[in-house]
Amino acid sequence: MKKILATLACLCSLSYAVDYDPVKGSMLSLSCASCHGTDGKSVAVTPLIAGLGQKTMYNILLDYKYDRRPGTMMPKHAKGFSDEELEQISYYFSKIER
């Protein structure tokens, strides 16, 4: 039963796609700036997320949100967003040059 639920969760997350809204993406991305720097261009120990591929970042954020990836702050932070909002954030950062 657990395998079936895990498979369904993966399929649902892969089929979820929204139209990119640059204003919404920009507004949602502001919550990332305190750790990842302005426009995701971190100069500290936190990862640089500017220019990261949209699908890659979206999947990483979903993994944090659904406890498939360990972390200190990111699992808590990702759970505060809907899957659609995480996708908007991913689109936003994917469009920024490194």
C-alpha positions in Angstrom: 0.0 0.0 0.0 2.8 2.4 0.8 4.4 1.8 -2.6 1.1 2.6 -4.3 0.7 5.9 -2.4 4.3 6.9 -3.1 3.9 6.2 -6.8 0.7 8.2 -6.9 2.4 11.1 -5.1 5.2 11.1 -7.6 2.9 11.0 -10.6 0.8 13.9 -9.2 3.8 16.0 -8.7 5.1 15.4 -12.2 1.8 16.2 -13.9 1.3 19.5 -12.0 2.1 22.4 -14.3 1.1 26.0 -14.1 1.5 29.1 -16.3 4.4 31.2 -15.2 3.4 34.5 -13.6 6.5 36.7 -13.3 5.0 39.0 -10.7 3.8 36.1 -8.5 7.2 34.4 -9.0 9.1 37.6 -8.0 6.9 38.2 -4.9 7.2 34.6 -3.7 11.0 34.6 -4.3 11.4 37.4 -1.7 11.2 34.8 1.1 14.3 33.1 -0.3 16.5 36.2 -0.3 17.4 36.2 3.4 19.3 32.9 3.0 20.1 32.6 -0.7 20.8 36.2 -1.4 19.1 38.7 -3.7 17.9 37.0 -6.8 19.3 33.7 -5.5 22.9 34.8 -5.9 24.2 33.6 -2.6 27.7 34.6 -1.5 27.6 32.7 1.8 27.5 29.0 2.5 23.9 28.6 1.3 23.6 27.3 -2.3 23.4 29.6 -5.3 20.0 29.0 -6.8 20.0 31.6 -9.6 19.9 29.9 -13.0 19.1 26.5 -11.6 16.9 24.5 -14.0 13.2 24.9 -13.3 12.4 21.2 -13.1 15.5 20.5 -11.0 14.7 23.2 -8.5 11.0 22.3 -8.4 11.7 18.6 -7.7 14.2 19.6 -5.0 11.6 21.8 -3.3 9.0 19.1 -3.5 11.5 16.7 -2.0 12.0 19.1 0.9 8.3 19.7 1.3 7.4 16.0 1.4 10.3 14.9 3.6 12.1 13.0 0.8 15.2 15.2 1.3 16.8 16.0 4.6 17.6 19.6 5.6 17.6 22.0 8.5 15.4 25.0 7.4 14.3 24.0 3.9 11.8 21.3 4.8 10.0 23.7 7.1 10.2 26.5 4.6 8.9 24.5 1.7 5.9 23.2 3.6 4.7 26.8 3.8 4.1 26.9 0.1 1.6 25.2 -2.2 3.0 23.0 -5.0 1.9 25.8 -7.5 3.8 28.4 -5.5 6.9 26.3 -5.4 6.7 25.9 -9.2 6.4 29.7 -9.6 9.5 30.1 -7.4 11.3 27.6 -9.5 10.4 29.4 -12.8 11.5 32.7 -11.3 15.0 31.5 -10.3 15.5 29.5 -13.5 15.2 32.7 -15.5 18.0 34.6 -13.6 21.5 34.4 -15.1 24.2 33.1 -12.7 
